[in-house]
Amino acid sequence: MARVMLNMAMHIGTRKLKGGSTIADSAGVALPGDFVWTGLTAQTYQRDMVALDASATTMKNASPFASVSPRPWITGVESID
């Protein structure tokens, strides 16, 4: 049950999520406005995701990006639909 925020735009299937979007790995943990992606795992965790809870931090630590610090900003380009 993890939630992450995107620092860059990302495509999941046919859906484009802009920077600042929040992804939850299940409907049970999702808040209103979150995109639910059941495929969110340590293997699909991306460099520009920011962990928002302990489960997401555990997921990041098991990912290839465990030692990578996320960017502290979101540019306007990544926030355009």
PyMOL CGO cylinders between C-alpha atoms (Angstrom):
from pymol import cmd
from pymol.cgo import CYLINDER

trace = [
    CYLINDER, 0.00, 0.00, 0.00, 2.21, 2.76, -1.33, 0.3, 1, 1, 1, 1, 1, 1,
    CYLINDER, 2.21, 2.76, -1.33, 1.78, 6.31, -2.62, 0.3, 1, 1, 1, 1, 1, 1,
    CYLINDER, 1.78, 6.31, -2.62, 4.30, 8.21, -4.72, 0.3, 1, 1, 1, 1, 1, 1,
    CYLINDER, 4.30, 8.21, -4.72, 4.40, 11.64, -6.36, 0.3, 1, 1, 1, 1, 1, 1,
    CYLINDER, 4.40, 11.64, -6.36, 5.84, 12.23, -9.82, 0.3, 1, 1, 1, 1, 1, 1,
    CYLINDER, 5.84, 12.23, -9.82, 8.49, 14.88, -10.41, 0.3, 1, 1, 1, 1, 1, 1,
    CYLINDER, 8.49, 14.88, -10.41, 8.24, 14.45, -14.20, 0.3, 1, 1, 1, 1, 1, 1,
    CYLINDER, 8.24, 14.45, -14.20, 5.54, 13.51, -16.67, 0.3, 1, 1, 1, 1, 1, 1,
    CYLINDER, 5.54, 13.51, -16.67, 5.10, 9.76, -17.14, 0.3, 1, 1, 1, 1, 1, 1,
    CYLINDER, 5.10, 9.76, -17.14, 3.02, 7.51, -19.39, 0.3, 1, 1, 1, 1, 1, 1,
    CYLINDER, 3.02, 7.51, -19.39, 1.30, 4.50, -17.87, 0.3, 1, 1, 1, 1, 1, 1,
    CYLINDER, 1.30, 4.50, -17.87, -0.38, 2.61, -20.66, 0.3, 1, 1, 1, 1, 1, 1,
    CYLINDER, -0.38, 2.61, -20.66, -2.29, 5.20, -22.65, 0.3, 1, 1, 1, 1, 1, 1,
    CYLINDER, -2.29, 5.20, -22.65, -2.57, 7.62, -19.74, 0.3, 1, 1, 1, 1, 1, 1,
    CYLINDER, -2.57, 7.62, -19.74, -0.17, 10.58, -19.39, 0.3, 1, 1, 1, 1, 1, 1,
    CYLINDER, -0.17, 10.58, -19.39, 0.41, 11.74, -15.84, 0.3, 1, 1, 1, 1, 1, 1,
    CYLINDER, 0.41, 11.74, -15.84, 1.97, 15.15, -15.35, 0.3, 1, 1, 1, 1, 1, 1,
    CYLINDER, 1.97, 15.15, -15.35, 4.56, 16.18, -12.81, 0.3, 1, 1, 1, 1, 1, 1,
    CYLINDER, 4.56, 16.18, -12.81, 2.97, 16.58, -9.38, 0.3, 1, 1, 1, 1, 1, 1,
    CYLINDER, 2.97, 16.58, -9.38, 0.51, 13.71, -9.94, 0.3, 1, 1, 1, 1, 1, 1,
    CYLINDER, 0.51, 13.71, -9.94, 0.14, 11.15, -7.19, 0.3, 1, 1, 1, 1, 1, 1,
    CYLINDER, 0.14, 11.15, -7.19, 0.06, 7.40, -7.84, 0.3, 1, 1, 1, 1, 1, 1,
    CYLINDER, 0.06, 7.40, -7.84, -1.27, 4.81, -5.41, 0.3, 1, 1, 1, 1, 1, 1,
    CYLINDER, -1.27, 4.81, -5.41, -0.69, 1.08, -5.78, 0.3, 1, 1, 1, 1, 1, 1,
    CYLINDER, -0.69, 1.08, -5.78, -4.21, 0.18, -4.61, 0.3, 1, 1, 1, 1, 1, 1,
    CYLINDER, -4.21, 0.18, -4.61, -7.62, 1.78, -4.28, 0.3, 1, 1, 1, 1, 1, 1,
    CYLINDER, -7.62, 1.78, -4.28, -7.49, 1.11, -0.52, 0.3, 1, 1, 1, 1, 1, 1,
    CYLINDER, -7.49, 1.11, -0.52, -4.67, 3.61, 0.03, 0.3, 1, 1, 1, 1, 1, 1,
    CYLINDER, -4.67, 3.61, 0.03, -5.61, 6.10, -2.71, 0.3, 1, 1, 1, 1, 1, 1,
    CYLINDER, -5.61, 6.10, -2.71, -6.85, 9.56, -1.85, 0.3, 1, 1, 1, 1, 1, 1,
    CYLINDER, -6.85, 9.56, -1.85, -9.23, 11.54, -4.07, 0.3, 1, 1, 1, 1, 1, 1,
    CYLINDER, -9.23, 11.54, -4.07, -7.35, 12.58, -7.21, 0.3, 1, 1, 1, 1, 1, 1,
    CYLINDER, -7.35, 12.58, -7.21, -4.76, 9.80, -7.02, 0.3, 1, 1, 1, 1, 1, 1,
    CYLINDER, -4.76, 9.80, -7.02, -4.14, 7.61, -10.06, 0.3, 1, 1, 1, 1, 1, 1,
    CYLINDER, -4.14, 7.61, -10.06, -4.40, 3.95, -9.05, 0.3, 1, 1, 1, 1, 1, 1,
    CYLINDER, -4.40, 3.95, -9.05, -1.75, 1.79, -10.73, 0.3, 1, 1, 1, 1, 1, 1,
    CYLINDER, -1.75, 1.79, -10.73, -1.69, -1.77, -9.41, 0.3, 1, 1, 1, 1, 1, 1,
    CYLINDER, -1.69, -1.77, -9.41, 1.55, -2.32, -11.36, 0.3, 1, 1, 1, 1, 1, 1,
    CYLINDER, 1.55, -2.32, -11.36, 3.52, -0.03, -9.03, 0.3, 1, 1, 1, 1, 1, 1,
    CYLINDER, 3.52, -0.03, -9.03, 6.28, -2.21, -7.55, 0.3, 1, 1, 1, 1, 1, 1,
    CYLINDER, 6.28, -2.21, -7.55, 9.99, -1.96, -6.81, 0.3, 1, 1, 1, 1, 1, 1,
    CYLINDER, 9.99, -1.96, -6.81, 10.63, -3.16, -10.37, 0.3, 1, 1, 1, 1, 1, 1,
    CYLINDER, 10.63, -3.16, -10.37, 8.46, -0.41, -11.92, 0.3, 1, 1, 1, 1, 1, 1,
    CYLINDER, 8.46, -0.41, -11.92, 9.53, 2.35, -9.52, 0.3, 1, 1, 1, 1, 1, 1,
    CYLINDER, 9.53, 2.35, -9.52, 11.02, 5.22, -11.57, 0.3, 1, 1, 1, 1, 1, 1,
    CYLINDER, 11.02, 5.22, -11.57, 13.86, 7.66, -10.91, 0.3, 1, 1, 1, 1, 1, 1,
    CYLINDER, 13.86, 7.66, -10.91, 11.52, 10.67, -10.74, 0.3, 1, 1, 1, 1, 1, 1,
    CYLINDER, 11.52, 10.67, -10.74, 9.10, 9.26, -8.17, 0.3, 1, 1, 1, 1, 1, 1,
    CYLINDER, 9.10, 9.26, -8.17, 9.05, 10.58, -4.62, 0.3, 1, 1, 1, 1, 1, 1,
    CYLINDER, 9.05, 10.58, -4.62, 7.96, 8.19, -1.85, 0.3, 1, 1, 1, 1, 1, 1,
    CYLINDER, 7.96, 8.19, -1.85, 5.10, 9.60, 0.23, 0.3, 1, 1, 1, 1, 1, 1,
    CYLINDER, 5.10, 9.60, 0.23, 4.79, 6.88, 2.87, 0.3, 1, 1, 1, 1, 1, 1,
    CYLINDER, 4.79, 6.88, 2.87, 6.73, 4.06, 4.53, 0.3, 1, 1, 1, 1, 1, 1,
    CYLINDER, 6.73, 4.06, 4.53, 5.55, 1.43, 2.03, 0.3, 1, 1, 1, 1, 1, 1,
    CYLINDER, 5.55, 1.43, 2.03, 6.73, 3.56, -0.89, 0.3, 1, 1, 1, 1, 1, 1,
    CYLINDER, 6.73, 3.56, -0.89, 10.08, 4.12, 0.84, 0.3, 1, 1, 1, 1, 1, 1,
    CYLINDER, 10.08, 4.12, 0.84, 10.49, 0.35, 1.23, 0.3, 1, 1, 1, 1, 1, 1,
    CYLINDER, 10.49, 0.35, 1.23, 9.59, -0.03, -2.44, 0.3, 1, 1, 1, 1, 1, 1,
    CYLINDER, 9.59, -0.03, -2.44, 12.17, 2.59, -3.46, 0.3, 1, 1, 1, 1, 1, 1,
    CYLINDER, 12.17, 2.59, -3.46, 14.87, 0.96, -1.32, 0.3, 1, 1, 1, 1, 1, 1,
    CYLINDER, 14.87, 0.96, -1.32, 14.30, -2.32, -3.19, 0.3, 1, 1, 1, 1, 1, 1,
    CYLINDER, 14.30, -2.32, -3.19, 14.37, -0.59, -6.60, 0.3, 1, 1, 1, 1, 1, 1,
    CYLINDER, 14.37, -0.59, -6.60, 17.36, 0.16, -8.83, 0.3, 1, 1, 1, 1, 1, 1,
    CYLINDER, 17.36, 0.16, -8.83, 17.02, 3.82, -7.74, 0.3, 1, 1, 1, 1, 1, 1,
    CYLINDER, 17.02, 3.82, -7.74, 17.55, 3.24, -4.02, 0.3, 1, 1, 1, 1, 1, 1,
    CYLINDER, 17.55, 3.24, -4.02, 20.58, 5.55, -3.84, 0.3, 1, 1, 1, 1, 1, 1,
    CYLINDER, 20.58, 5.55, -3.84, 19.21, 8.24, -6.19, 0.3, 1, 1, 1, 1, 1, 1,
    CYLINDER, 19.21, 8.24, -6.19, 17.86, 11.43, -4.64, 0.3, 1, 1, 1, 1, 1, 1,
    CYLINDER, 17.86, 11.43, -4.64, 14.76, 12.79, -6.40, 0.3, 1, 1, 1, 1, 1, 1,
    CYLINDER, 14.76, 12.79, -6.40, 14.80, 16.25, -7.96, 0.3, 1, 1, 1, 1, 1, 1,
    CYLINDER, 14.80, 16.25, -7.96, 13.39, 18.85, -5.55, 0.3, 1, 1, 1, 1, 1, 1,
    CYLINDER, 13.39, 18.85, -5.55, 11.47, 20.70, -8.26, 0.3, 1, 1, 1, 1, 1, 1,
    CYLINDER, 11.47, 20.70, -8.26, 8.90, 20.23, -11.03, 0.3, 1, 1, 1, 1, 1, 1,
    CYLINDER, 8.90, 20.23, -11.03, 9.19, 22.37, -14.15, 0.3, 1, 1, 1, 1, 1, 1,
    CYLINDER, 9.19, 22.37, -14.15, 6.23, 23.74, -16.07, 0.3, 1, 1, 1, 1, 1, 1,
    CYLINDER, 6.23, 23.74, -16.07, 7.00, 21.51, -19.05, 0.3, 1, 1, 1, 1, 1, 1,
    CYLINDER, 7.00, 21.51, -19.05, 6.35, 18.36, -17.00, 0.3, 1, 1, 1, 1, 1, 1,
    CYLINDER, 6.35, 18.36, -17.00, 3.04, 19.77, -15.78, 0.3, 1, 1, 1, 1, 1, 1,
    CYLINDER, 3.04, 19.77, -15.78, 1.40, 20.32, -19.19, 0.3, 1, 1, 1, 1, 1, 1,
    CYLINDER, 1.40, 20.32, -19.19, -1.36, 17.95, -20.27, 0.3, 1, 1, 1, 1, 1, 1,
]
cmd.load_cgo(trace, "trace")
